[in-house]
Amino acid sequence: MRKRQSQATQRVFVYEAGPWGSWLSRSLSTTGHACGVVAPSLIPNKAGDRVTTDRRDAIPLARWMRSGALTPVDVPKLDDDAMRDRTRARADAIADLKAAPCRLKAFLLRHDSRSSGRANWGPAH
């Protein structure tokens, strides 16, 4: 914002959606700036055009936003982000609970500790 001074009264920011996009959009919106978050799949690109530098990527984004060729996506609210985080944490915990018996069994087999029971996994372990 300091390098590119604008003559416009209201600045419009646009960037590709990513894992850090929600908080940046909220931060810019609270300061009174307009901020558009665009899904990378909705950005018109030529075939084989691979831009990896931010500066070369920012100029076409600004032009497309000014011309109205970009469609911004909805930024989830803070409550929605918190619910997503809880859902992901729960899924990770369930996956860990399912993997724990396998890890324990592998550990016991590596140390030649075998169960006296007939079941593959149970109280005898």
N, CA, C and O atoms as a GROMACS GRO file, in nm:
protein
  500
    1MET      N    1   0.082  -0.119   0.000
    1MET     CA    2   0.000   0.000   0.000
    1MET      C    3   0.087   0.125   0.000
    1MET      O    4   0.047   0.228  -0.054
    2ARG      N    5   0.204   0.116   0.060
    2ARG     CA    6   0.291   0.232   0.063
    2ARG      C    7   0.362   0.253  -0.070
    2ARG      O    8   0.386   0.367  -0.110
    3LYS      N    9   0.396   0.144  -0.139
    3LYS     CA   10   0.470   0.156  -0.264
    3LYS      C   11   0.383   0.207  -0.378
    3LYS      O   12   0.427   0.289  -0.459
    4ARG      N   13   0.260   0.159  -0.385
    4ARG     CA   14   0.171   0.194  -0.494
    4ARG      C   15   0.065   0.292  -0.444
    4ARG      O   16  -0.042   0.250  -0.399
    5GLN      N   17   0.094   0.419  -0.451
    5GLN     CA   18  -0.002   0.519  -0.409
    5GLN      C   19  -0.111   0.532  -0.515
    5GLN      O   20  -0.082   0.532  -0.635
    6SER      N   21  -0.234   0.545  -0.472
    6SER     CA   22  -0.346   0.553  -0.563
    6SER      C   23  -0.412   0.689  -0.553
    6SER      O   24  -0.414   0.751  -0.446
    7GLN      N   25  -0.465   0.735  -0.666
    7GLN     CA   26  -0.538   0.862  -0.667
    7GLN      C   27  -0.685   0.840  -0.630
    7GLN      O   28  -0.758   0.937  -0.606
    8ALA      N   29  -0.728   0.715  -0.625
    8ALA     CA   30  -0.868   0.686  -0.595
    8ALA      C   31  -0.898   0.710  -0.448
    8ALA      O   32  -0.809   0.703  -0.363
    9THR      N   33  -1.024   0.738  -0.420
    9THR     CA   34  -1.064   0.762  -0.281
    9THR      C   35  -1.074   0.632  -0.203
    9THR      O   36  -1.045   0.627  -0.083
   10GLN      N   37  -1.116   0.526  -0.271
   10GLN     CA   38  -1.125   0.396  -0.205
   10GLN      C   39  -1.041   0.296  -0.282
   10GLN      O   40  -1.058   0.279  -0.403
   11ARG      N   41  -0.952   0.229  -0.213
   11ARG     CA   42  -0.868   0.127  -0.275
   11ARG      C   43  -0.940  -0.006  -0.274
   11ARG      O   44  -1.015  -0.037  -0.181
   12VAL      N   45  -0.918  -0.083  -0.379
   12VAL     CA   46  -0.977  -0.216  -0.389
   12VAL      C   47  -0.862  -0.316  -0.393
   12VAL      O   48  -0.773  -0.305  -0.477
   13PHE      N   49  -0.864  -0.412  -0.302
   13PHE     CA   50  -0.761  -0.514  -0.296
   13PHE      C   51  -0.818  -0.645  -0.347
   13PHE      O   52  -0.935  -0.676  -0.324
   14VAL      N   53  -0.734  -0.721  -0.417
   14VAL     CA   54  -0.776  -0.850  -0.468
   14VAL      C   55  -0.658  -0.946  -0.457
   14VAL      O   56  -0.543  -0.906  -0.478
   15TYR      N   57  -0.687  -1.071  -0.424
   15TYR     CA   58  -0.582  -1.172  -0.419
   15TYR      C   59  -0.645  -1.309  -0.434
   15TYR      O   60  -0.766  -1.327  -0.420
   16GLU      N   61  -0.560  -1.406  -0.464
   16GLU     CA   62  -0.607  -1.543  -0.480
   16GLU      C   63  -0.637  -1.603  -0.343
   16GLU      O   64  -0.568  -1.577  -0.245
   17ALA      N   65  -0.742  -1.684  -0.340
   17ALA     CA   66  -0.780  -1.750  -0.216
   17ALA      C   67  -0.672  -1.849  -0.176
   17ALA      O   68  -0.611  -1.914  -0.261
   18GLY      N   69  -0.650  -1.860  -0.049
   18GLY     CA   70  -0.550  -1.952   0.004
   18GLY      C   71  -0.576  -1.976   0.151
   18GLY      O   72  -0.678  -1.931   0.204
   19PRO      N   73  -0.487  -2.045   0.218
   19PRO     CA   74  -0.510  -2.077   0.358
   19PRO      C   75  -0.506  -1.955   0.451
   19PRO      O   76  -0.557  -1.963   0.563
   20TRP      N   77  -0.447  -1.846   0.409
   20TRP     CA   78  -0.435  -1.730   0.496
   20TRP      C   79  -0.531  -1.618   0.453
   20TRP      O   80  -0.522  -1.508   0.506
   21GLY      N   81  -0.619  -1.644   0.360
   21GLY     CA   82  -0.702  -1.540   0.300
   21GLY      C   83  -0.809  -1.481   0.388
   21GLY      O   84  -0.838  -1.362   0.377
   22SER      N   85  -0.868  -1.560   0.474
   22SER     CA   86  -0.983  -1.510   0.551
   22SER      C   87  -0.944  -1.397   0.644
   22SER      O   88  -1.011  -1.294   0.648
   23TRP      N   89  -0.837  -1.415   0.719
   23TRP     CA   90  -0.800  -1.311   0.816
   23TRP      C   91  -0.754  -1.184   0.746
   23TRP      O   92  -0.777  -1.074   0.796
   24LEU      N   93  -0.688  -1.198   0.629
   24LEU     CA   94  -0.643  -1.079   0.556
   24LEU      C   95  -0.762  -1.001   0.503
   24LEU      O   96  -0.764  -0.878   0.511
   25SER      N   97  -0.860  -1.070   0.451
   25SER     CA   98  -0.980  -1.004   0.401
   25SER      C   99  -1.054  -0.934   0.515
   25SER      O  100  -1.098  -0.821   0.498
   26ARG      N  101  -1.067  -1.000   0.629
   26ARG     CA  102  -1.134  -0.938   0.743
   26ARG      C  103  -1.058  -0.816   0.792
   26ARG      O  104  -1.118  -0.715   0.828
   27SER      N  105  -0.926  -0.826   0.795
   27SER     CA  106  -0.844  -0.714   0.842
   27SER      C  107  -0.858  -0.593   0.750
   27SER      O  108  -0.872  -0.480   0.798
   28LEU      N  109  -0.855  -0.616   0.619
   28LEU     CA  110  -0.870  -0.504   0.526
   28LEU      C  111  -1.011  -0.446   0.530
   28LEU      O  112  -1.029  -0.326   0.516
   29SER      N  113  -1.109  -0.533   0.549
   29SER     CA  114  -1.248  -0.485   0.553
   29SER      C  115  -1.274  -0.399   0.676
   29SER      O  116  -1.349  -0.302   0.669
   30THR      N  117  -1.212  -0.433   0.788
   30THR     CA  118  -1.233  -0.353   0.910
   30THR      C  119  -1.168  -0.215   0.899
   30THR      O  120  -1.211  -0.122   0.967
   31THR      N  121  -1.066  -0.202   0.815
   31THR     CA  122  -1.004  -0.071   0.797
   31THR      C  123  -1.076   0.013   0.692
   31THR      O  124  -1.036   0.127   0.666
   32GLY      N  125  -1.182  -0.043   0.631
   32GLY     CA  126  -1.262   0.034   0.537
   32GLY      C  127  -1.227   0.013   0.391
   32GLY      O  128  -1.283   0.080   0.304
   33HIS      N  129  -1.136  -0.078   0.362
   33HIS     CA  130  -1.098  -0.104   0.223
   33HIS      C  131  -1.183  -0.217   0.166
   33HIS      O  132  -1.226  -0.307   0.239
   34ALA      N  133  -1.206  -0.211   0.036
   34ALA     CA  134  -1.277  -0.320  -0.031
   34ALA      C  135  -1.176  -0.429  -0.064
   34ALA      O  136  -1.067  -0.400  -0.112
   35CYS      N  137  -1.212  -0.553  -0.038
   35CYS     CA  138  -1.119  -0.663  -0.060
   35CYS      C  139  -1.193  -0.776  -0.129
   35CYS      O  140  -1.296  -0.823  -0.081
   36GLY      N  141  -1.138  -0.820  -0.242
   36GLY     CA  142  -1.196  -0.931  -0.316
   36GLY      C  143  -1.105  -1.051  -0.310
   36GLY      O  144  -0.986  -1.041  -0.336
   37VAL      N  145  -1.163  -1.165  -0.274
   37VAL     CA  146  -1.088  -1.290  -0.270
   37VAL      C  147  -1.139  -1.373  -0.387
   37VAL      O  148  -1.259  -1.399  -0.398
   38VAL      N  149  -1.047  -1.416  -0.475
   38VAL     CA  150  -1.084  -1.486  -0.596
   38VAL      C  151  -1.027  -1.627  -0.592
   38VAL      O  152  -0.910  -1.646  -0.558
   39ALA      N  153  -1.109  -1.724  -0.627
   39ALA     CA  154  -1.062  -1.862  -0.634
   39ALA      C  155  -0.965  -1.875  -0.751
   39ALA      O  156  -0.990  -1.819  -0.858
   40PRO      N  157  -0.854  -1.946  -0.734
   40PRO     CA  158  -0.757  -1.959  -0.843
   40PRO      C  159  -0.816  -2.023  -0.969
   40PRO      O  160  -0.770  -1.994  -1.080
   41SER      N  161  -0.916  -2.108  -0.953
   41SER     CA  162  -0.975  -2.170  -1.071
   41SER      C  163  -1.063  -2.073  -1.150
   41SER      O  164  -1.095  -2.099  -1.265
   42LEU      N  165  -1.102  -1.959  -1.089
   42LEU     CA  166  -1.185  -1.860  -1.158
   42LEU      C  167  -1.105  -1.749  -1.223
   42LEU      O  168  -1.163  -1.658  -1.281
   43ILE      N  169  -0.974  -1.754  -1.213
   43ILE     CA  170  -0.888  -1.652  -1.274
   43ILE      C  171  -0.859  -1.693  -1.418
   43ILE      O  172  -0.808  -1.803  -1.441
   44PRO      N  173  -0.889  -1.607  -1.515
   44PRO     CA  174  -0.864  -1.643  -1.655
   44PRO      C  175  -0.714  -1.645  -1.684
   44PRO      O  176  -0.646  -1.543  -1.672
   45ASN      N  177  -0.664  -1.761  -1.722
   45ASN     CA  178  -0.522  -1.775  -1.755
   45ASN      C  179  -0.509  -1.837  -1.893
   45ASN      O  180  -0.594  -1.915  -1.936
   46LYS      N  181  -0.403  -1.801  -1.962
   46LYS     CA  182  -0.373  -1.865  -2.089
   46LYS      C  183  -0.311  -2.002  -2.063
   46LYS      O  184  -0.251  -2.025  -1.958
   47ALA      N  185  -0.326  -2.090  -2.159
   47ALA     CA  186  -0.266  -2.223  -2.145
   47ALA      C  187  -0.114  -2.210  -2.143
   47ALA      O  188  -0.056  -2.144  -2.228
   48GLY      N  189  -0.052  -2.273  -2.047
   48GLY     CA  190   0.093  -2.271  -2.036
   48GLY      C  191   0.149  -2.148  -1.968
   48GLY      O  192   0.271  -2.137  -1.951
   49ASP      N  193   0.064  -2.055  -1.928
   49ASP     CA  194   0.112  -1.934  -1.862
   49ASP      C  195   0.133  -1.964  -1.714
   49ASP      O  196   0.036  -1.977  -1.639
   50ARG      N  197   0.258  -1.974  -1.672
   50ARG     CA  198   0.290  -2.006  -1.533
   50ARG      C  199   0.364  -1.888  -1.472
   50ARG      O  200   0.484  -1.870  -1.493
   51VAL      N  201   0.291  -1.810  -1.399
   51VAL     CA  202   0.349  -1.694  -1.332
   51VAL      C  203   0.376  -1.732  -1.187
   51VAL      O  204   0.285  -1.775  -1.116
   52THR      N  205   0.498  -1.717  -1.145
   52THR     CA  206   0.532  -1.755  -1.009
   52THR      C  207   0.572  -1.637  -0.923
   52THR      O  208   0.588  -1.652  -0.801
   53THR      N  209   0.590  -1.521  -0.982
   53THR     CA  210   0.630  -1.406  -0.902
   53THR      C  211   0.507  -1.323  -0.867
   53THR      O  212   0.415  -1.310  -0.947
   54ASP      N  213   0.508  -1.268  -0.748
   54ASP     CA  214   0.393  -1.192  -0.701
   54ASP      C  215   0.371  -1.066  -0.784
   54ASP      O  216   0.256  -1.029  -0.812
   55ARG      N  217   0.478  -0.999  -0.822
   55ARG     CA  218   0.465  -0.874  -0.896
   55ARG      C  219   0.403  -0.898  -1.034
   55ARG      O  220   0.315  -0.823  -1.077
   56ARG      N  221   0.450  -1.002  -1.103
   56ARG     CA  222   0.395  -1.032  -1.236
   56ARG      C  223   0.253  -1.086  -1.227
   56ARG      O  224   0.175  -1.075  -1.322
   57ASP      N  225   0.218  -1.146  -1.114
   57ASP     CA  226   0.085  -1.198  -1.094
   57ASP      C  227  -0.013  -1.089  -1.052
   57ASP      O  228  -0.132  -1.098  -1.083
   58ALA      N  229   0.034  -0.986  -0.984
   58ALA     CA  230  -0.053  -0.882  -0.931
   58ALA      C  231  -0.108  -0.789  -1.038
   58ALA      O  232  -0.221  -0.743  -1.028
   59ILE      N  233  -0.030  -0.762  -1.140
   59ILE     CA  234  -0.073  -0.667  -1.244
   59ILE      C  235  -0.194  -0.720  -1.321
   59ILE      O  236  -0.292  -0.647  -1.336
   60PRO      N  237  -0.192  -0.845  -1.371
   60PRO     CA  238  -0.313  -0.894  -1.438
   60PRO      C  239  -0.433  -0.905  -1.344
   60PRO      O  240  -0.546  -0.880  -1.385
   61LEU      N  241  -0.410  -0.942  -1.216
   61LEU     CA  242  -0.520  -0.947  -1.121
   61LEU      C  243  -0.586  -0.810  -1.106
   61LEU      O  244  -0.709  -0.800  -1.102
   62ALA      N  245  -0.505  -0.706  -1.097
   62ALA     CA  246  -0.560  -0.571  -1.082
   62ALA      C  247  -0.638  -0.531  -1.207
   62ALA      O  248  -0.744  -0.470  -1.197
   63ARG      N  249  -0.585  -0.564  -1.323
   63ARG     CA  250  -0.655  -0.529  -1.448
   63ARG      C  251  -0.787  -0.604  -1.460
   63ARG      O  252  -0.889  -0.546  -1.497
   64TRP      N  253  -0.786  -0.734  -1.428
   64TRP     CA  254  -0.908  -0.812  -1.438
   64TRP      C  255  -1.012  -0.766  -1.336
   64TRP      O  256  -1.132  -0.766  -1.366
   65MET      N  257  -0.967  -0.728  -1.219
   65MET     CA  258  -1.061  -0.679  -1.118
   65MET      C  259  -1.122  -0.546  -1.161
   65MET      O  260  -1.241  -0.523  -1.143
   66ARG      N  261  -1.040  -0.459  -1.219
   66ARG     CA  262  -1.089  -0.330  -1.264
   66ARG      C  263  -1.190  -0.344  -1.378
   66ARG      O  264  -1.285  -0.267  -1.387
   67SER      N  265  -1.167  -0.445  -1.465
   67SER     CA  266  -1.257  -0.465  -1.578
   67SER      C  267  -1.383  -0.544  -1.539
   67SER      O  268  -1.478  -0.550  -1.617
   68GLY      N  269  -1.384  -0.603  -1.422
   68GLY     CA  270  -1.500  -0.679  -1.377
   68GLY      C  271  -1.497  -0.824  -1.423
   68GLY      O  272  -1.601  -0.890  -1.419
   69ALA      N  273  -1.382  -0.875  -1.466
   69ALA     CA  274  -1.372  -1.012  -1.515
   69ALA      C  275  -1.357  -1.114  -1.402
   69ALA      O  276  -1.369  -1.235  -1.425
   70LEU      N  277  -1.332  -1.068  -1.280
   70LEU     CA  278  -1.313  -1.160  -1.167
   70LEU      C  279  -1.440  -1.165  -1.082
   70LEU      O  280  -1.506  -1.064  -1.058
   71THR      N  281  -1.472  -1.285  -1.037
   71THR     CA  282  -1.586  -1.304  -0.948
   71THR      C  283  -1.534  -1.339  -0.810
   71THR      O  284  -1.477  -1.447  -0.791
   72PRO      N  285  -1.552  -1.251  -0.712
   72PRO     CA  286  -1.503  -1.281  -0.577
   72PRO      C  287  -1.584  -1.392  -0.513
   72PRO      O  288  -1.703  -1.408  -0.540
   73VAL      N  289  -1.519  -1.470  -0.427
   73VAL     CA  290  -1.587  -1.574  -0.351
   73VAL      C  291  -1.620  -1.519  -0.213
   73VAL      O  292  -1.563  -1.420  -0.169
   74ASP      N  293  -1.713  -1.584  -0.146
   74ASP     CA  294  -1.751  -1.541  -0.012
   74ASP      C  295  -1.643  -1.580   0.088
   74ASP      O  296  -1.589  -1.691   0.084
   75VAL      N  297  -1.613  -1.489   0.176
   75VAL     CA  298  -1.516  -1.515   0.283
   75VAL      C  299  -1.596  -1.560   0.405
   75VAL      O  300  -1.688  -1.491   0.447
   76PRO      N  301  -1.561  -1.676   0.462
   76PRO     CA  302  -1.636  -1.723   0.578
   76PRO      C  303  -1.620  -1.630   0.698
   76PRO      O  304  -1.514  -1.570   0.719
   77LYS      N  305  -1.725  -1.620   0.775
   77LYS     CA  306  -1.721  -1.537   0.895
   77LYS      C  307  -1.635  -1.605   1.001
   77LYS      O  308  -1.596  -1.721   0.986
   78LEU      N  309  -1.606  -1.533   1.106
   78LEU     CA  310  -1.519  -1.583   1.212
   78LEU      C  311  -1.578  -1.707   1.278
   78LEU      O  312  -1.505  -1.800   1.311
   79ASP      N  313  -1.710  -1.708   1.298
   79ASP     CA  314  -1.775  -1.824   1.359
   79ASP      C  315  -1.765  -1.947   1.268
   79ASP      O  316  -1.744  -2.058   1.316
   80ASP      N  317  -1.781  -1.926   1.138
   80ASP     CA  318  -1.770  -2.037   1.043
   80ASP      C  319  -1.628  -2.095   1.041
   80ASP      O  320  -1.610  -2.216   1.034
   81ASP      N  321  -1.528  -2.006   1.048
   81ASP     CA  322  -1.389  -2.053   1.052
   81ASP      C  323  -1.363  -2.134   1.179
   81ASP      O  324  -1.293  -2.236   1.176
   82ALA      N  325  -1.419  -2.089   1.290
   82ALA     CA  326  -1.400  -2.162   1.416
   82ALA      C  327  -1.465  -2.300   1.408
   82ALA      O  328  -1.408  -2.398   1.457
   83MET      N  329  -1.582  -2.308   1.346
   83MET     CA  330  -1.649  -2.437   1.332
   83MET      C  331  -1.569  -2.530   1.240
   83MET      O  332  -1.558  -2.650   1.266
   84ARG      N  333  -1.513  -2.474   1.133
   84ARG     CA  334  -1.428  -2.556   1.045
   84ARG      C  335  -1.305  -2.609   1.118
   84ARG      O  336  -1.267  -2.724   1.101
   85ASP      N  337  -1.245  -2.524   1.200
   85ASP     CA  338  -1.128  -2.568   1.277
   85ASP      C  339  -1.165  -2.680   1.373
   85ASP      O  340  -1.090  -2.776   1.388
   86ARG      N  341  -1.280  -2.667   1.439
   86ARG     CA  342  -1.323  -2.772   1.531
   86ARG      C  343  -1.351  -2.902   1.458
   86ARG      O  344  -1.316  -3.010   1.506
   87THR      N  345  -1.414  -2.892   1.342
   87THR     CA  346  -1.445  -3.011   1.263
   87THR      C  347  -1.317  -3.081   1.218
   87THR      O  348  -1.307  -3.203   1.223
   88ARG      N  349  -1.220  -3.002   1.172
   88ARG     CA  350  -1.092  -3.061   1.129
   88ARG      C  351  -1.018  -3.124   1.247
   88ARG      O  352  -0.958  -3.230   1.232
   89ALA      N  353  -1.020  -3.058   1.362
   89ALA     CA  354  -0.954  -3.113   1.480
   89ALA      C  355  -1.019  -3.243   1.523
   89ALA      O  356  -0.950  -3.337   1.563
   90ARG      N  357  -1.152  -3.251   1.516
   90ARG     CA  358  -1.223  -3.374   1.551
   90ARG      C  359  -1.188  -3.486   1.456
   90ARG      O  360  -1.166  -3.600   1.498
   91ALA      N  361  -1.183  -3.455   1.326
   91ALA     CA  362  -1.147  -3.557   1.226
   91ALA      C  363  -1.005  -3.607   1.249
   91ALA      O  364  -0.978  -3.727   1.235
   92ASP      N  365  -0.913  -3.516   1.283
   92ASP     CA  366  -0.775  -3.558   1.311
   92ASP      C  367  -0.769  -3.646   1.435
   92ASP      O  368  -0.695  -3.745   1.437
   93ALA      N  369  -0.846  -3.612   1.539
   93ALA     CA  370  -0.846  -3.693   1.662
   93ALA      C  371  -0.903  -3.832   1.636
   93ALA      O  372  -0.851  -3.930   1.689
   94ILE      N  373  -1.007  -3.842   1.555
   94ILE     CA  374  -1.064  -3.973   1.522
   94ILE      C  375  -0.965  -4.056   1.442
   94ILE      O  376  -0.951  -4.176   1.466
   95ALA      N  377  -0.896  -3.992   1.348
   95ALA     CA  378  -0.795  -4.065   1.270
   95ALA      C  379  -0.682  -4.114   1.359
   95ALA      O  380  -0.631  -4.224   1.339
   96ASP      N  381  -0.642  -4.033   1.458
   96ASP     CA  382  -0.537  -4.074   1.552
   96ASP      C  383  -0.583  -4.192   1.639
   96ASP      O  384  -0.506  -4.283   1.666
   97LEU      N  385  -0.709  -4.187   1.682
   97LEU     CA  386  -0.762  -4.298   1.762
   97LEU      C  387  -0.767  -4.428   1.683
   97LEU      O  388  -0.744  -4.536   1.739
   98LYS      N  389  -0.797  -4.419   1.556
   98LYS     CA  390  -0.802  -4.539   1.473
   98LYS      C  391  -0.662  -4.593   1.444
   98LYS      O  392  -0.643  -4.714   1.430
   99ALA      N  393  -0.564  -4.504   1.434
   99ALA     CA  394  -0.429  -4.546   1.401
   99ALA      C  395  -0.351  -4.594   1.524
   99ALA      O  396  -0.252  -4.666   1.509
  100ALA      N  397  -0.392  -4.555   1.643
  100ALA     CA  398  -0.318  -4.591   1.764
  100ALA      C  399  -0.307  -4.741   1.786
  100ALA      O  400  -0.197  -4.787   1.818
  101PRO      N  401  -0.413  -4.820   1.772
  101PRO     CA  402  -0.397  -4.965   1.791
  101PRO      C  403  -0.300  -5.027   1.691
  101PRO      O  404  -0.225  -5.119   1.725
  102CYS      N  405  -0.300  -4.979   1.569
  102CYS     CA  406  -0.207  -5.032   1.469
  102CYS      C  407  -0.063  -5.001   1.506
  102CYS      O  408   0.026  -5.086   1.494
  103ARG      N  409  -0.040  -4.878   1.554
  103ARG     CA  410   0.096  -4.842   1.595
  103ARG      C  411   0.141  -4.924   1.715
  103ARG      O  412   0.256  -4.968   1.722
  104LEU      N  413   0.049  -4.944   1.810
  104LEU     CA  414   0.084  -5.021   1.928
  104LEU      C  415   0.113  -5.166   1.891
  104LEU      O  416   0.208  -5.226   1.942
  105LYS      N  417   0.033  -5.224   1.802
  105LYS     CA  418   0.055  -5.362   1.760
  105LYS      C  419   0.189  -5.375   1.687
  105LYS      O  420   0.262  -5.472   1.708
  106ALA      N  421   0.221  -5.280   1.603
  106ALA     CA  422   0.349  -5.283   1.532
  106ALA      C  423   0.465  -5.272   1.631
  106ALA      O  424   0.567  -5.339   1.615
  107PHE      N  425   0.449  -5.187   1.733
  107PHE     CA  426   0.552  -5.172   1.834
  107PHE      C  427   0.573  -5.304   1.910
  107PHE      O  428   0.687  -5.346   1.931
  108LEU      N  429   0.463  -5.367   1.950
  108LEU     CA  430   0.473  -5.492   2.025
  108LEU      C  431   0.535  -5.603   1.939
  108LEU      O  432   0.614  -5.682   1.989
  109LEU      N  433   0.499  -5.609   1.813
  109LEU     CA  434   0.556  -5.712   1.725
  109LEU      C  435   0.705  -5.689   1.700
  109LEU      O  436   0.781  -5.785   1.688
  110ARG      N  437   0.746  -5.563   1.693
  110ARG     CA  438   0.889  -5.534   1.674
  110ARG      C  439   0.970  -5.582   1.793
  110ARG      O  440   1.086  -5.622   1.778
  111HIS      N  441   0.911  -5.579   1.911
  111HIS     CA  442   0.981  -5.622   2.032
  111HIS      C  443   0.946  -5.767   2.070
  111HIS      O  444   0.971  -5.810   2.182
  112ASP      N  445   0.890  -5.839   1.977
  112ASP     CA  446   0.858  -5.981   1.990
  112ASP      C  447   0.769  -6.009   2.111
  112ASP      O  448   0.789  -6.106   2.183
  113SER      N  449   0.673  -5.923   2.131
  113SER     CA  450   0.576  -5.943   2.238
  113SER      C  451   0.446  -5.986   2.173
  113SER      O  452   0.377  -5.905   2.110
  114ARG      N  453   0.412  -6.112   2.188
  114ARG     CA  454   0.293  -6.167   2.121
  114ARG      C  455   0.182  -6.191   2.222
  114ARG      O  456   0.207  -6.214   2.340
  115SER      N  457   0.062  -6.185   2.173
  115SER     CA  458  -0.056  -6.204   2.257
  115SER      C  459  -0.081  -6.353   2.276
  115SER      O  460  -0.056  -6.434   2.188
  116SER      N  461  -0.133  -6.387   2.394
  116SER     CA  462  -0.167  -6.527   2.418
  116SER      C  463  -0.310  -6.556   2.375
  116SER      O  464  -0.351  -6.672   2.372
  117GLY      N  465  -0.385  -6.453   2.342
  117GLY     CA  466  -0.525  -6.470   2.300
  117GLY      C  467  -0.535  -6.513   2.154
  117GLY      O  468  -0.436  -6.514   2.080
  118ARG      N  469  -0.657  -6.548   2.114
  118ARG     CA  470  -0.677  -6.593   1.978
  118ARG      C  471  -0.712  -6.476   1.885
  118ARG      O  472  -0.690  -6.485   1.764
  119ALA      N  473  -0.766  -6.368   1.939
  119ALA     CA  474  -0.808  -6.255   1.856
  119ALA      C  475  -0.687  -6.177   1.808
  119ALA      O  476  -0.580  -6.180   1.870
  120ASN      N  477  -0.706  -6.107   1.697
  120ASN     CA  478  -0.600  -6.024   1.641
  120ASN      C  479  -0.571  -5.905   1.732
  120ASN      O  480  -0.456  -5.863   1.744
  121TRP      N  481  -0.675  -5.851   1.796
  121TRP     CA  482  -0.658  -5.739   1.886
  121TRP      C  483  -0.766  -5.749   1.993
  121TRP      O  484  -0.883  -5.769   1.961
  122GLY      N  485  -0.727  -5.736   2.117
  122GLY     CA  486  -0.827  -5.746   2.222
  122GLY      C  487  -0.767  -5.725   2.359
  122GLY      O  488  -0.658  -5.669   2.371
  123PRO      N  489  -0.836  -5.769   2.464
  123PRO     CA  490  -0.790  -5.744   2.602
  123PRO      C  491  -0.657  -5.815   2.633
  123PRO      O  492  -0.584  -5.769   2.720
  124ALA      N  493  -0.625  -5.925   2.564
  124ALA     CA  494  -0.501  -5.994   2.593
  124ALA      C  495  -0.378  -5.909   2.560
  124ALA      O  496  -0.271  -5.931   2.617
  125HIS      N  497  -0.393  -5.815   2.472
  125HIS     CA  498  -0.281  -5.727   2.440
  125HIS      C  499  -0.258  -5.632   2.554
  125HIS      O  500  -0.167  -5.548   2.547
   0.00000   0.00000   0.00000
